[in-house]
Amino acid sequence: MGIKYRADSGFRKFRALSKFKFWVDKYEALNRQRFIHATFWVNLKKSIMDFDKISRKLIGLKKKDDKLRTELIREGTLSNGYNQEMEVLNNENAKELNLIMEKIGFPTSDKVGEEASNAAWLIIQHSIGQPNFMKKSARLLEIAVNEKKADPKCLAYLTDRIAVFEGKPQLYGTQFDWNENGEMKPNQFDDSAKVNQRRKALGLNTLEEQTEIMKNRVKSEKQRPPKDFEERRREYDKWRKSVGWIK
């Protein structure tokens, strides 16, 4: 049977170790039983520490992403096509996150904390050269949303992003790009009224309000429209085909 001891004797230590709701709930369920096996406590404690390590890993990956993006903004080159250094970093981050998700599923906030969960979502959003990984992430995120462990807004953004790369209309109007007139506009969507209804259901602002926000954002980041729109579109389609978004 193994050695038994009162859960209360280790509960304060557990509280100090764990900042994640998933593990607090798990331990409290055991605590209500008043006794737990010492060997189980050791395994549970190890799991907590493993998730804490994953949390710190995800936050570190996002910081690398933020640092490079800030450098490109400062240089005024963020909108000059898909930067090669950023492409390499995004693919590396996607590889690391994929290994994590194979172990724990989608890194929801109850597992790794809110900051790390948000970092994972950003890494997925930026993994544009990895279609299979992005689609896999969307499936796992949908499961988490259905279990009320993730924000539906995150799924909306990811769903739209996949649709845009596949050349399909987006449902929520979350993705923007330069149009042929050099204006920052939403990518293709089905119907503005329906889009706004969907956005409202998720607590998002209107498409028109978001368009103004995006215009101000690219201005503050010193992003400029492409000099040759048709050439950019040809290069974009060539890239989409090369990574597997389209055939």
C-alpha positions in Angstrom: 0.0 0.0 0.0 2.9 2.4 0.7 3.3 5.1 3.3 0.4 7.3 3.9 0.3 10.8 5.4 -2.2 13.6 5.8 -2.5 15.7 2.7 -2.6 18.8 5.0 1.0 18.3 5.9 2.1 19.1 2.3 -0.6 21.4 1.2 1.1 24.7 2.1 4.2 23.6 0.3 2.1 22.7 -2.8 0.4 26.1 -2.8 3.8 27.7 -2.8 5.0 25.5 -5.7 2.0 25.7 -7.9 0.4 28.7 -9.7 -1.7 26.7 -12.0 -5.4 26.0 -11.4 -5.3 22.6 -13.0 -2.9 21.3 -10.4 -4.5 23.2 -7.5 -7.9 21.6 -8.3 -6.2 18.2 -8.6 -4.6 18.4 -5.3 -7.6 19.8 -3.5 -9.7 16.9 -4.8 -7.1 14.6 -3.1 -7.0 16.8 -0.1 -10.7 16.2 0.5 -9.9 12.5 0.9 -7.7 13.4 3.8 -5.0 10.9 2.9 -2.7 10.4 -0.1 0.1 8.0 -0.9 3.5 9.5 -0.4 4.6 8.0 -3.8 1.7 9.7 -5.5 2.6 13.0 -3.9 6.2 12.7 -5.3 4.8 12.1 -8.8 2.4 14.9 -8.5 5.1 17.3 -7.4 7.3 16.3 -10.3 4.4 16.9 -12.7 3.9 20.4 -11.3 7.6 21.2 -11.7 7.5 19.8 -15.3 4.6 22.1 -16.2 6.4 25.0 -14.6 9.4 24.3 -16.8 7.2 24.2 -19.9 5.6 27.6 -18.8 9.0 29.2 -18.6 10.0 27.7 -21.9 7.0 29.1 -23.7 7.5 32.6 -22.3 11.1 32.5 -23.4 10.2 31.5 -27.0 7.8 34.5 -27.1 10.4 36.9 -25.9 12.7 35.8 -28.7 9.8 36.5 -31.1 9.1 39.9 -29.6 12.8 40.9 -29.7 13.2 40.2 -33.4 9.9 41.9 -34.3 11.0 45.0 -32.3 14.3 45.1 -34.2 12.5 44.8 -37.6 10.1 47.6 -36.6 13.0 49.8 -35.6 14.7 49.2 -38.9 11.4 49.8 -40.8 11.6 46.5 -42.5 8.7 44.6 -40.9 6.5 44.9 -44.0 9.3 44.1 -46.5 8.1 40.5 -47.2 8.7 37.6 -44.9 12.0 38.3 -43.2 14.3 35.2 -43.5 15.5 35.5 -39.9 12.0 35.7 -38.7 11.0 32.7 -40.8 13.7 30.6 -39.2 12.7 31.7 -35.7 9.0 31.0 -36.3 9.7 27.5 -37.6 12.0 26.8 -34.6 9.4 28.0 -32.2 6.7 25.9 -33.9 8.9 22.8 -33.6 9.4 23.4 -29.9 5.8 24.0 -29.2 4.8 21.0 -31.2 6.9 18.8 -28.9 5.2 20.4 -25.9 1.7 19.8 -27.3 2.5 16.2 -28.0 3.0 15.8 -24.3 0.3 18.0 -22.8 -2.2 18.9 -25.5 -2.9 22.6 -26.0 -1.1 24.6 -23.3 -4.2 26.1 -21.6 -3.8 28.6 -18.8 -4.9 26.0 -16.2 -1.9 23.9 -17.1 0.9 26.5 -17.8 -0.5 29.8 -16.6 -2.1 32.6 -18.5 1.1 34.3 -19.7 2.6 31.1 -21.1 -0.7 30.1 -22.7 -0.9 33.4 -24.5 2.7 32.9 -25.6 1.8 29.6 -27.1 -1.1 31.1 -29.1 1.2 33.8 -30.5 3.8 31.3 -31.5 1.0 29.4 -33.4 -0.2 32.6 -35.1 3.3 33.3 -36.3 4.0 29.7 -37.5 2.8 30.6 -41.0 5.3 28.4 -42.8 3.9 25.3 -41.0 0.3 24.6 -42.3 0.0 21.2 -40.7 1.2 22.4 -37.3 -1.2 25.4 -37.5 -4.2 23.2 -38.4 -3.3 20.7 -35.7 -3.1 23.6 -33.2 -6.5 24.8 -34.2 -8.0 21.4 -33.6 -6.5 21.2 -30.1 -7.5 24.8 -29.4 -11.1 24.0 -30.4 -11.2 21.1 -27.9 -9.9 23.5 -25.2 -12.6 26.1 -26.1 -15.3 23.5 -26.0 -14.1 22.5 -22.6 -14.2 26.2 -21.6 -10.5 26.2 -21.0 -9.5 28.6 -23.7 -10.7 31.9 -25.1 -13.0 31.6 -28.2 -11.4 34.8 -29.5 -8.1 33.0 -29.9 -9.8 30.3 -32.0 -11.5 32.9 -34.1 -8.1 34.6 -34.9 -6.5 31.3 -35.7 -9.4 30.0 -37.8 -9.4 33.2 -39.9 -5.6 33.0 -40.3 -5.8 29.5 -41.7 -8.7 30.5 -44.0 -6.7 33.4 -45.4 -3.6 31.3 -46.2 -5.9 28.8 -47.9 -7.5 31.5 -50.0 -10.9 31.2 -48.3 -13.2 33.9 -46.8 -12.6 34.6 -43.1 -15.5 34.4 -40.7 -14.5 37.1 -38.1 -12.5 39.6 -40.2 -9.4 39.4 -37.9 -6.7 39.3 -40.6 -5.6 42.4 -42.5 -3.3 43.2 -45.4 -2.5 45.8 -48.0 -4.9 46.0 -50.9 -4.2 47.1 -54.5 -4.8 50.7 -53.5 -2.2 50.7 -50.8 -4.7 50.6 -48.0 -4.7 48.4 -44.9 -8.0 46.4 -45.2 -9.4 43.1 -43.9 -8.6 40.1 -46.0 -11.5 38.5 -47.9 -14.6 37.8 -45.8 -18.1 36.5 -46.6 -20.4 39.3 -45.5 -19.7 42.4 -43.4 -23.0 42.2 -41.5 -22.5 38.5 -40.6 -18.9 39.2 -39.7 -19.9 41.9 -37.3 -22.6 39.6 -35.8 -20.0 36.9 -35.2 -17.5 39.5 -33.8 -20.2 40.9 -31.4 -21.0 37.3 -30.2 -17.3 37.0 -29.1 -17.1 40.4 -27.6 -15.0 41.9 -30.4 -15.4 45.4 -31.7 -16.8 46.1 -35.2 -15.0 45.4 -38.4 -15.0 49.1 -39.1 -13.5 50.0 -35.7 -10.8 47.3 -36.1 -9.9 48.6 -39.5 -9.1 52.0 -38.0 -7.0 50.4 -35.3 -5.0 48.5 -37.9 -4.4 51.6 -40.0 -3.0 53.4 -37.0 -1.0 50.4 -36.0 0.9 50.0 -39.3 1.5 53.7 -39.3 3.0 53.6 -35.8 5.2 50.7 -36.9 6.3 52.5 -40.0 5.0 49.8 -42.2 4.4 50.8 -45.9 2.4 49.2 -48.7 4.3 47.2 -51.3 5.7 49.2 -54.2 4.5 46.6 -56.7 1.2 45.0 -55.5 1.0 42.4 -58.3 4.6 41.3 -57.8 4.0 40.9 -54.1 0.9 38.9 -54.8 2.8 36.6 -57.1 5.6 36.1 -54.6 3.0 35.5 -51.9 1.2 32.8 -53.9 4.6 31.2 -54.8 5.4 31.1 -51.1 2.0 29.6 -50.1 2.5 26.9 -52.7 6.1 26.2 -51.5 5.1 25.6 -47.9 1.9 23.7 -48.6 -1.0 26.1 -48.1 -2.2 25.8 -51.7 -1.4 23.4 -54.6 
